[in-house]
């Protein structure tokens, strides 16, 4: 059972790294079809990761926690990085949206004259 726990933790870490890489490269993509495909992949990775986390951290496997503390700490560190990257992306999107609104406002003001 401990081996399964170990494998599940490694899968969670791998998925977390993929998601983090996708989030950090999100604004560098230019092809819309590629973005859509990656967004679908991101959703699949997130769903798989959530499923694995629920499966891994249940009461039946709680005795394995202390044996694999290093991997659990690595997973927690990746979760923190994911949270930070999501916050950065949110700020970038918010800033971009505000710039677009200002540009639209300026264009509509210009059209009046």
trRosetta pair geometry for C-beta under 8 A, 3 or more apart (Angstrom, degrees):
i j d omega theta_ij theta_ji phi_ij phi_ji
1 4 5.7 -51 -156 35 40 113
1 5 6.5 44 146 -22 67 104
1 61 6.7 -156 161 -111 112 87
1 64 6.9 -132 121 -59 94 130
2 5 5.4 -51 -150 35 36 117
2 6 6.3 42 149 -22 66 103
2 64 5.2 171 -116 -117 75 114
2 67 6.0 -33 -145 96 123 160
2 68 7.7 169 -165 -37 89 115
3 6 5.5 -50 -149 34 33 116
3 7 6.4 33 152 -17 64 105
4 7 5.7 -54 -147 37 32 111
4 8 6.3 33 153 -20 65 106
5 8 5.8 -55 -148 36 29 112
5 9 6.4 30 153 -19 63 105
5 56 6.4 111 -141 -147 69 87
5 61 5.3 157 -95 -164 119 129
5 64 4.2 -10 148 146 177 163
5 67 7.8 83 94 73 140 119
5 68 6.3 -163 127 -3 111 152
6 9 5.9 -55 -150 34 28 111
6 10 6.5 26 153 -16 63 107
6 68 6.0 -165 -95 -98 73 138
6 71 7.1 143 -137 -5 64 168
7 10 5.7 -55 -149 38 32 111
7 11 6.4 33 152 -20 65 104
8 11 5.6 -53 -148 35 32 112
8 12 6.4 35 152 -20 65 103
8 52 5.5 176 -165 -168 91 99
8 55 6.4 -134 -141 99 143 107
8 56 4.2 177 131 -90 136 111
9 12 5.6 -53 -149 34 33 112
9 13 6.4 33 152 -19 65 105
9 56 6.4 128 -65 -149 66 147
9 68 5.8 -170 -19 159 166 143
9 71 4.2 67 148 142 141 135
9 72 6.8 -72 -133 -68 131 60
9 75 6.3 -103 -158 -48 87 134
10 13 5.6 -52 -146 37 33 113
10 14 6.3 35 154 -20 65 105
10 71 7.0 -62 -63 -145 63 135
11 14 5.6 -52 -145 36 32 112
11 15 6.3 30 156 -15 65 106
11 48 8.0 -98 157 148 114 109
11 52 5.6 -138 99 -134 116 157
12 15 5.9 -58 -148 40 29 108
12 16 6.2 32 153 -22 64 108
12 49 6.0 100 -135 -145 70 80
12 52 5.0 -164 -75 113 90 131
12 53 6.1 101 -119 -72 131 76
12 56 6.6 -62 -39 -6 138 159
12 75 5.5 19 113 -122 121 125
13 16 5.6 -54 -146 35 29 114
13 17 6.4 30 155 -20 63 104
13 71 6.8 -97 -45 -163 136 90
13 74 5.8 13 -114 117 128 115
13 75 5.6 -98 -79 -86 83 80
13 78 6.3 150 -136 -7 67 158
14 17 5.8 -54 -151 34 30 111
14 18 6.6 30 152 -18 63 105
15 18 5.6 -53 -148 35 34 112
15 19 6.3 33 154 -18 67 106
15 45 5.1 169 -158 -170 97 93
15 48 6.0 -153 -115 94 150 107
15 49 4.3 -167 120 -80 142 103
15 52 7.2 144 17 30 148 146
16 19 5.8 -55 -147 38 30 110
16 20 6.2 32 154 -20 65 108
16 49 6.6 117 -62 -132 69 138
16 75 6.6 151 -13 -141 159 68
16 78 4.0 76 140 143 140 139
16 79 6.9 -68 -137 -63 137 58
16 82 6.3 -94 -159 -50 92 130
17 20 5.7 -53 -144 37 30 112
17 21 6.3 32 155 -20 64 105
17 78 6.6 -71 -63 -134 64 135
18 21 5.8 -55 -150 36 29 111
18 22 6.4 30 152 -19 64 106
18 45 5.6 -132 96 -137 124 151
19 22 5.6 -54 -149 36 32 112
19 23 6.2 29 154 -17 66 107
19 42 6.4 101 -124 -143 80 82
19 45 5.4 -175 -69 120 95 134
19 46 6.5 97 -107 -72 136 78
19 49 7.0 -34 -30 -33 141 157
19 82 6.3 20 108 -117 117 120
20 23 5.8 -55 -145 38 30 109
20 24 6.2 24 158 -16 65 109
20 78 6.5 -110 -41 -162 140 91
20 81 5.6 21 -124 117 136 116
20 82 5.6 -99 -84 -84 90 77
20 85 6.0 136 -143 7 75 161
21 24 6.0 -59 -144 39 28 107
21 25 6.3 6 161 -1 64 114
22 25 6.2 -73 -146 48 25 96
22 26 6.5 57 152 -67 64 84
22 38 6.2 172 -144 178 115 111
22 41 7.4 -166 -102 96 149 108
22 42 5.3 -172 134 -92 159 107
22 45 7.7 153 2 40 149 154
23 26 5.6 -16 -151 -28 33 119
23 82 7.0 114 18 -140 158 68
23 85 4.5 98 118 136 131 128
23 86 6.5 -59 -153 -72 147 63
23 89 6.0 -98 -172 -41 95 144
24 85 5.8 -71 -69 -141 79 133
25 28 5.1 -65 -167 38 69 117
25 29 6.9 77 142 -40 88 92
26 29 6.8 -56 -171 9 32 109
26 89 6.1 34 53 -123 146 130
27 89 7.5 -175 -35 -127 110 87
27 92 6.3 -73 -66 141 152 152
29 34 5.8 -147 -166 101 121 114
29 35 5.0 146 117 -79 140 92
29 38 7.0 -140 -86 24 165 153
30 34 8.0 37 66 50 49 129
31 34 3.9 66 85 10 110 115
31 35 6.7 179 91 -15 57 83
32 35 5.5 -52 -147 34 35 114
32 36 6.4 35 155 -21 67 102
33 36 5.7 -52 -150 34 32 111
33 37 6.5 32 152 -17 65 105
34 37 5.7 -54 -149 37 32 111
34 38 6.2 29 154 -15 65 109
35 38 5.7 -59 -146 41 29 109
35 39 6.1 34 153 -24 65 105
36 39 5.6 -51 -147 33 31 113
36 40 6.6 32 152 -18 62 102
37 40 5.8 -55 -155 34 32 111
37 41 6.5 32 148 -17 65 105
38 41 5.3 -51 -147 38 37 114
38 42 6.1 44 151 -25 67 102
39 42 5.4 -47 -146 32 33 116
39 43 6.6 36 153 -19 62 102
40 43 5.8 -52 -151 34 32 112
40 44 6.5 31 151 -17 64 106
41 44 5.6 -56 -149 38 33 111
41 45 6.2 34 153 -20 68 106
42 45 5.7 -53 -146 36 30 111
42 46 6.3 30 155 -19 64 107
43 46 5.7 -55 -147 36 30 111
43 47 6.3 28 156 -17 64 107
44 47 5.9 -55 -147 38 29 109
44 48 6.2 28 156 -16 64 109
45 48 5.8 -58 -146 40 29 110
45 49 6.0 31 155 -22 66 109
46 49 5.6 -54 -143 37 29 113
46 50 6.3 30 157 -19 64 105
47 50 5.9 -53 -147 36 29 111
47 51 6.4 31 154 -19 63 107
48 51 5.7 -55 -149 36 30 113
48 52 6.3 29 154 -18 65 107
49 52 5.8 -56 -148 38 29 110
49 53 6.3 32 154 -22 65 105
50 53 5.7 -53 -147 33 30 112
50 54 6.5 28 156 -15 64 105
51 54 6.0 -58 -152 38 29 108
51 55 6.2 25 153 -16 65 112
52 55 5.5 -58 -143 42 31 111
52 56 5.7 28 160 -20 68 112
53 56 5.9 -57 -138 39 25 108
53 57 6.0 -13 175 15 64 112
54 57 7.0 -70 -129 53 18 82
54 58 7.1 44 164 -60 55 98
55 58 6.8 -45 -166 -16 25 117
56 61 6.5 -89 -175 80 45 156
57 61 7.2 -105 -111 73 23 114
58 61 5.8 74 59 21 73 95
58 62 7.6 -101 104 -43 39 82
59 62 5.5 -23 -153 -22 41 121
61 64 5.0 -35 177 24 84 120
61 65 7.7 113 130 -44 78 76
62 65 5.8 -18 -167 -16 51 116
63 66 7.8 -50 180 25 44 96
63 67 8.0 36 135 -8 64 114
64 67 5.3 -62 -160 39 57 117
64 68 6.0 12 157 9 89 113
65 68 6.9 -91 -154 52 23 83
65 69 7.1 57 155 -79 64 72
65 72 6.6 36 -156 -56 74 158
66 69 6.0 -4 -154 -49 38 108
68 71 4.6 -32 173 39 99 115
68 72 5.9 107 114 -25 84 95
69 72 5.5 -57 -144 39 34 113
69 73 6.1 36 156 -21 68 105
70 73 5.8 -55 -150 35 28 110
70 74 6.5 29 150 -19 62 105
71 74 5.4 -51 -147 35 35 114
71 75 6.4 38 152 -21 65 103
72 75 5.6 -52 -150 35 33 113
72 76 6.4 34 150 -19 65 104
73 76 5.6 -51 -147 36 34 113
73 77 6.4 37 152 -21 65 103
74 77 5.7 -52 -149 35 32 113
74 78 6.5 31 152 -17 63 105
75 78 5.7 -55 -150 37 32 111
75 79 6.4 37 149 -23 64 103
76 79 5.5 -50 -150 32 34 116
76 80 6.6 37 151 -20 64 101
77 80 5.7 -51 -153 33 34 113
77 81 6.6 33 149 -17 64 104
78 81 5.5 -52 -148 37 37 113
78 82 6.3 42 151 -23 67 102
79 82 5.5 -50 -148 34 32 114
79 83 6.5 34 152 -20 64 103
80 83 5.7 -52 -150 34 32 112
80 84 6.4 31 152 -17 64 106
81 84 5.7 -54 -147 38 33 111
81 85 6.1 30 156 -18 67 108
82 85 5.8 -56 -143 39 28 108
82 86 6.2 31 156 -20 64 107
83 86 5.8 -55 -147 35 28 112
83 87 6.5 29 153 -19 62 106
84 87 5.7 -56 -152 35 31 112
84 88 6.5 32 151 -19 65 104
85 88 5.6 -50 -148 35 35 113
85 89 6.3 35 153 -18 66 105
86 89 5.7 -53 -146 38 31 111
86 90 6.3 37 152 -23 64 105
87 90 5.6 -51 -147 33 31 115
87 91 6.5 33 153 -19 63 104
88 91 5.7 -56 -153 35 31 111
88 92 6.4 31 151 -18 66 105
89 92 5.6 -52 -147 36 34 112
89 93 6.3 33 154 -17 66 106
90 93 5.8 -56 -149 38 30 110
90 94 6.2 32 153 -21 65 108
91 94 5.6 -53 -144 36 31 113
91 95 6.3 31 156 -18 65 106
92 95 5.8 -55 -148 38 29 111
92 96 6.3 29 154 -18 64 108
93 96 5.6 -54 -145 38 31 112
93 97 6.2 33 155 -21 65 107
94 97 5.8 -55 -148 36 28 112
94 98 6.5 28 154 -18 63 105
95 98 5.8 -55 -149 36 31 110
95 99 6.4 31 153 -19 64 105
96 99 5.7 -55 -150 36 32 112
96 100 6.4 33 152 -20 65 105
97 100 5.7 -52 -149 35 32 112
97 101 6.4 32 153 -19 65 104
98 101 5.7 -53 -148 36 33 111
98 102 6.4 33 153 -19 65 105
99 102 5.7 -55 -149 36 32 111
99 103 6.3 32 153 -19 65 106
100 103 5.6 -55 -147 37 32 111
100 104 6.3 31 155 -18 66 106
101 104 5.7 -54 -146 37 31 111
101 105 6.2 34 153 -21 65 107
102 105 5.6 -54 -147 36 31 113
102 106 6.3 30 154 -18 65 106
103 106 5.7 -54 -146 37 30 110
103 107 6.3 31 154 -19 64 107
104 107 5.7 -53 -145 37 31 111
104 108 6.3 27 157 -16 65 105
105 108 6.0 -55 -145 37 28 106
105 109 6.4 30 153 -19 63 107
106 109 5.7 -54 -147 36 31 112
106 110 6.3 34 153 -22 65 107
107 110 5.6 -53 -147 36 32 114
107 111 6.4 35 153 -23 64 104
108 111 5.6 -48 -148 31 35 115
108 112 7.1 47 151 -30 60 96
109 112 5.9 -47 -163 17 35 116
109 113 7.7 15 150 -5 62 100
110 113 6.5 -68 -163 39 38 98
